[in-house]
Amino acid sequence: MSTASAPPSPAASAAPAPQVFAVLSQSRAQLERQADLGGALRLAQWRNREDHTGYERPGHHTLSVYLHGGQDVRVVGERSPQDAPHGEPGTFCILPAEHESQWQIAGPLRFVHLYLSDSAWAQRIVRLLDAEPRAYTLAPRIFGQDPALARWGRKVSALDWGDTAQRLQAHELSEAALDHLVLMAAQPHARERALHLAKGGLAPAARRRVLDQIEAQLAAGQTEGLSLAELAAEANLSEFHFARMFRHSLGCSVHGWISQRRSARALALLRERPSLSLAQVAAHCGYASASHLSRSLRVDLGATAGEWRRAAPAASSA
């Protein structure tokens, strides 16, 4: 049975749907709403009952938090002793990129999903753990209890994702929840997987030099030193091999990484330094003008610089 279609949010993009989202769309689950939060994050709210569904190595990470029900959800093939954890409002599940499971849903269930792409994952592993993104994954977790994640589920479900300011609040809340999730549940890949990953990508020292150069140039508000040729030279590689190995290591192109880091820096300034004009924020981050800043943020994060600034006080108090 196909999902009951819900209208996309104003920030919905044409990017391919995450695999978990696609699987649920072909099940009895009904999509209540969805939102592209920007920054390679997507949010979806579902309801389901009397269903059987499964996931096979989706290739992206999923955080699920139950909003209603869950007591009648079972993982097929898992032993269920009397004292085993079970679903209920506020419990969370982590479905890693390599995860495989089959689910049986009996009673009514309502839940929110947050989908984390390769590039969003890579940004966090580098920023929070200073590690090779491909070498880390999330530990699977079924029916976990964590007050911070339960609070995130309640807060984002209470927001109107069709309203720009409230969708930006959902973005801020989700960024913080994912940082918490990575610090709580990121773990190194098994040895066999780590050995396979070691065959390609940038060497750790080269990766650090290149990413440090990008951060230093962005912090100085400069675009010099950010060309493919200059970054390849920092890694002592040809442009062709550098571009290929960068994508292998970090899950996105060099341009995509720089764009995301520039956007993140601009958001931090919009939040933390309200006295700066949009033109000053643009100059601090290497944008040509305030209009260039706004256009870029709308493409990367779904809203203009002015909309992000107006939403910042509400987001920080959420």
N, C-alpha and C positions, 0 to 999 in steps of 0.2 A: 504494500500500500504506500503510495507516495505521500510525502509530507503535505500538510496544509500550508499553502504558501503564505508567507508574511511579506509585506512590502519592505524593500531594503531601506536602510537608514539613508539620510542625505549624504553620509560619508561612504556609502557602499562603493566598492571598487570593482573593476572588471578582472581582478586577479583570480586565478583558479581557486576554487573552494578547497579548504583543507580536507584531507581524506576522511577524517572522522565526521566532519560536517556532511560530506557527500554520502557516507554510509547511512547516517541518521536520516538524511533526506529521502532515502529509498526504503526506509523502514516505516513502522506505524507511528513513529515519533512525529509530533507536530511542532513546527517552528513557530514560536510566538513573535520573535523579533531578532534582528541581528544588527551589528554595527561594525564597520571597519574603523578601528581606533587610530589608524596610522601607526607608523613605527613598526610595521609588519606584524601587528596584533589584530586579531578579530575576536569579537564577542558574540555569543549566541545564547538565546534562552529557549528552552524546549520543555514540552510536557509529553508524557508517554504512559502507557499502561498495556498490559496483555501483549507483550512483544518479546521477540527474541532477535538479538542482533550481535554482531561481532566485529572485531577490529584485527587486522593483520598488518603489522609493521607499517603504520600510517606515514612514517617519514617526517612527522612533526610532533611536538609535545602538546599535550592537552591537560589543562587543569579543569576539573569538574567539581562544582559545589552544589549539594542538594539544598533546594529551597523548601520543598514540601514532599512528604512521603519518603520512600527509600527503604522502609522496613521489609518490603517484599521483593527486593532486588537481590539476585543471586549470581555469582560467577560460576558458570557451568564447569564442572570438573573439579572445583575446589571443595575440599572437605569442609563441612560446616558444623563443628562441635557446638555444644550448647552455649559455651561462653565465647564463641568467635565474634569478632566485630561485625556489626551490621549497619546498613544505611539508615540515616535519619536526617532531619533538617540540620544543616550545618556541617555534616561530614563531607570530606573531600576525597577525590580520587585523582591520582596522577597516572596518566597514560603516556609513557615515553614513546619516542619515535620508533623504537624497536619492539614495542609492546604487541602481544597477541592475546586475545581473550574473547570469550563468548559470554553473553549476558542474557539472563532471563528476568524479565520485568513482569510482575503479577499486578500488584496494586498500583494506584496512581502515583506518578512521580513527576516532579517539576525540578528543573536544574538549570544551572548556567554553566556554559563552557567558555574557556579562554584558550585560543589557539596561538601557539608560539612558533613562528617560522624559524628556519635555519639562521637567517641573518639576525633576528632578534635574540636568538639563543647565543650566537657568537658574541654579540655586543656585551652581553652580561657575563659570560665566562671570562672574557678578556678584562672587563672592567672590575669585576668582583673577585676573581680568582687568579688573574694574571696567568692564564693557562691557555693551552691549545684547545680551541672549542671542540674539535673533532674527538679529542681524547676524553671528553666528559659526556655523561648522559644523566638523565634523572632516574632516581630509584623509583620503580613502580610502587604505588601505594593504593590500597583499596580500603575504603571506609575509614580514613584517617580522621583524627581530631586535632584541630589547630585553631585557636581563637582568632588569630589574625586572618586566616583564610576564610573562616566562617563569617567574620565581620565584613571582609571584602565582598562575599557573595550577597549578603544582605544589603550593603550599600549600593552596589552597582545595579541590583535588581529594583531598587527603589527609585532609580533615576530614569528620566525620560531621554532615551537615546536619540530621539528625533530632534531634540533641542540642542543647538550647538554648544551652549555653555555647559549643559549637563553631560553631554557626550564627552567633552573635554575633561570634566571631572572624572568620568569613568576611565578615561585614558590615564590620568594621574594615579587613580586608585589601583589600576591594573598594573602599571609600571612598578609601583611599590610592592604589590602582592607578588609579582614575579621575581623581584629581587629577593624577597623573603623566601620564596620557594627554592630558588637556586642555592642560597646559602644553607637552607635546611636539607635539601634532598639531592644536590648534585653529587655524583660519584664518578670515579675514573671508570672507563670501559674495562672489560675483562682483558687479561693479558693478550689473548689471541687477537682480539679486535684492535688493541693498541698497537700491536706489531704490524698489523695490516695497514693501519692509518699512517704509521711512520714511513711508509714507502713513498708518500707524496706530500706536497705542501711545503711551506716555508720552514726553514730551520728555526727553532725557538729564538736564537739570538737575532736572526734577521727579522723575524716577525716583530720582536720588541723594538728594534731600531726603526723599522718602518712606521709602526703605530705611534711610537714616541715622536717621530718627526711630524706626523699628521697632527697630533694633539698640540705640539709646540707651535706649528704654523697657524692652526685655528685659534689658539689662545692669543696669538699676536695679531689676529685679524688679517693674516696675509694669505695670498694664494700662491706666492712663490714657494717652490719646494714641494708642491703637491702634484706636479705633472707626473704622468706615468713614467717618463724617462728618468726624472729625478728620484722617484721612489724606487725604481728598478735599480738605479745606480747605488742607492743606499743598501740594497739587498745583494749587490754584486751579481746581478742577473740581467739577461737580456730582457727587453720589454715584453716580448712574447712569453718567455718562460715565467717571468715575474707575474704577469696578469693571470696566467693559468694556475700557478701555485698559490697565489693570493686567494683566488676563488676556491681552490681545493681546501685551503686551511680555514677560511673565514666564511664560506657559504654565500658570498656575494662578490660583485665586481669591486675594483678599486674605487671607481666613481660612486657606486652605491654606498660603500662604507664611509667615504668622505662626506657624502650628502647626509647620511644619517647622523654622523658625529657633529656636523655643522648645525643641523636642526636641533640636536640635543643641547648644544651649547647655547643656541639662541633661546630655547625654551627656558633654560636655567637663568639667563639674564632677564628675560621677560618676567619671571617669577620673583627673582631676588633683588633686582635693581629697577624698581618702578620709576625712579627719577630719570632714567635714560630714555631719550626719545627713540622712536623706531629707527630713525636714521642712524643714531649712535649704536644701537644694537646691531644693525646691519653692518656697520663699519667694524665693530668688534669681532664679528664672525666671518668677515671676508665676503660679504654680499656686496653687490655693486650699489644697491640703493635700498630704501625702505620697501619700495614696490617689489624689487627682486626678492627680498626677504619674505614678504607676504605671499608672493606667488609660489615660492619654494616650499614654505610651510603648508600651504594649501595642498600642494601635490604630495608632499611627504607625510603630512600629519592631519590632513583633512580640514584645516581651518587657517584663517589668515593670522598674521602676527597680532593685529588688533583684537581679534576674537580670543586668542590665547591670553593676551594680557588682561582682558576684562574677566575672563574665567579664572584667572590665577587666585584671587582672594578666596573664592568659593571652593576651589580645588584644595587649597592649603588647609582650609578649615573642615573639609569633609572627613 
